[in-house]
Amino acid sequence: MTKQITEIAEIDWEQWQPEQTATLLFVVQNNHILLIEKKRGLGAGNINGPGGKVDPGETPLECAIRETQEELLITPGGVHFAAELLFHAYDFPRIHAFAYIADHFTGIPRETEEAVPIWYPIDAIPFNKMWEDDQYWLPRVLKGETLRGKFTFQGESLVDYLIEPIKA
């Protein structure tokens, strides 16, 4: 029987340990955001930013840049930290993610074995095709906020969340 999660308050976040550390990176230019249709792995079929698991000895920033290079064949520039995201579930890995925003890139975004690049206007992000949590934190970081979010999931359904600003 799968253990049910109900609220953020039920998790002992002081003792919480992730099973994976991962990254996301969003390129933003001219009021558009570069997203991907993920072709494989966790969330395959969803729209998201490029990203993936942090390799041993690699920083989250290095991972975000490497994953974007691998998934879209571009090198992001002007990259800055935007959010720390903690994802808790009993039916998929607990993930500690770091999200970044880039304001430019070199190269031409191209489809790879992992991802199809798609530009969207900032005011038309397809949240209905993304992980449910994205609609709560992504618009805020796109407006310049730096955030820390905690999210609980049951399957691919968001159960509860708490988002707080990170003080500079």
C-alpha positions in Angstrom: 0.0 0.0 0.0 1.4 3.4 -1.0 1.8 5.8 1.9 -0.4 8.9 1.4 1.0 12.4 1.7 -1.3 15.2 2.7 0.5 18.4 3.8 3.9 20.0 3.8 3.6 20.2 7.6 3.7 16.4 7.9 7.3 16.3 6.5 10.2 16.7 8.9 12.1 19.0 6.6 15.0 19.3 9.1 15.7 15.6 8.6 14.6 15.3 5.0 17.1 13.8 2.6 16.8 13.9 -1.2 17.5 10.9 -3.3 18.6 13.1 -6.2 20.0 16.5 -6.7 18.9 18.1 -10.0 18.7 21.3 -11.9 16.4 23.3 -14.3 17.4 26.2 -16.5 15.2 28.6 -18.3 16.5 30.8 -21.1 14.5 34.1 -21.3 14.8 36.6 -24.2 12.5 39.1 -25.7 9.5 38.2 -23.5 9.9 34.6 -24.5 11.0 31.5 -22.6 12.8 28.5 -24.1 11.2 25.3 -22.9 11.6 21.7 -23.9 9.2 18.8 -24.5 10.9 16.1 -22.6 11.3 12.9 -24.6 12.5 10.4 -21.9 13.0 9.9 -18.1 11.0 11.3 -15.3 8.3 13.6 -16.7 8.6 12.4 -20.3 6.0 14.0 -22.5 5.9 17.1 -20.2 7.0 20.6 -21.1 9.8 21.9 -18.8 13.1 23.6 -18.8 16.2 21.7 -19.7 18.0 20.1 -16.7 18.9 16.9 -15.0 20.8 15.1 -12.3 23.9 16.7 -10.8 27.0 14.5 -11.3 29.5 13.7 -8.5 31.9 16.6 -8.1 29.7 18.9 -10.1 28.0 22.1 -8.8 24.3 22.6 -9.6 25.3 25.6 -11.8 27.7 23.5 -13.8 25.0 20.8 -14.1 22.4 23.3 -15.4 24.8 24.5 -18.1 25.9 21.0 -19.0 22.4 19.6 -19.2 21.3 22.6 -21.4 24.2 22.0 -23.7 23.4 18.2 -23.9 19.6 18.6 -24.3 19.5 21.7 -26.7 23.0 22.0 -28.1 23.3 25.6 -26.8 25.5 27.2 -24.1 23.5 29.5 -21.8 25.0 32.8 -20.6 24.1 35.4 -18.0 23.0 32.5 -15.8 21.7 33.3 -12.3 20.2 31.3 -9.5 16.4 31.6 -9.2 15.0 29.0 -6.9 15.7 26.0 -4.6 13.0 23.4 -4.9 12.4 20.4 -2.6 10.1 17.7 -4.0 8.8 15.0 -1.7 6.9 11.9 -2.8 6.7 8.2 -1.8 6.2 7.0 -5.3 9.1 8.7 -7.1 12.5 10.0 -5.9 12.8 12.8 -3.5 14.5 15.6 -5.4 16.4 18.7 -4.3 16.4 20.9 -7.4 18.1 24.2 -8.2 16.5 26.4 -10.9 18.4 29.0 -12.9 17.5 31.8 -15.4 19.8 32.6 -18.4 19.4 35.8 -20.4 21.3 34.7 -23.5 22.9 31.8 -25.2 25.2 30.8 -28.0 24.3 28.2 -30.6 21.0 27.2 -32.2 18.5 25.3 -30.1 18.0 21.9 -31.8 16.1 18.7 -31.0 18.1 15.9 -29.4 17.4 12.4 -28.2 16.3 14.0 -24.9 14.3 17.1 -25.8 12.5 19.2 -28.4 13.1 23.0 -27.9 10.0 25.2 -28.0 9.8 29.0 -27.5 6.8 30.3 -25.7 5.7 33.9 -25.0 6.1 34.6 -21.2 2.4 35.3 -21.0 1.4 32.0 -22.7 3.5 29.4 -20.8 1.7 26.0 -21.2 1.3 25.2 -17.5 -1.4 22.6 -18.4 1.5 20.5 -20.0 4.0 21.0 -17.2 4.5 19.7 -13.7 1.7 21.1 -11.6 4.0 23.0 -9.2 5.5 25.1 -12.0 2.5 27.4 -12.2 3.1 28.5 -8.6 6.8 29.3 -8.6 8.0 29.9 -12.2 6.0 33.1 -12.9 7.5 34.5 -9.7 11.1 33.8 -10.6 10.5 35.2 -14.1 9.5 38.4 -12.4 12.9 38.5 -10.6 12.0 36.8 -7.2 14.4 34.3 -5.7 12.5 31.5 -4.0 12.6 28.4 -1.9 9.7 26.0 -2.5 8.6 22.7 -0.8 6.2 20.5 -2.7 4.6 17.2 -1.9 3.3 14.9 -4.7 1.2 11.8 -4.9 2.0 10.3 -8.3 2.2 13.3 -10.7 -0.4 15.2 -8.7 0.6 18.1 -6.4 -0.8 17.6 -2.9 0.6 20.6 -1.0 3.2 23.4 -1.3 4.9 26.2 0.5 6.9 28.9 -1.4 9.0 31.5 0.5 11.2 34.3 -0.8 14.9 33.9 -0.2 16.3 37.0 1.3 19.3 38.5 -0.6 
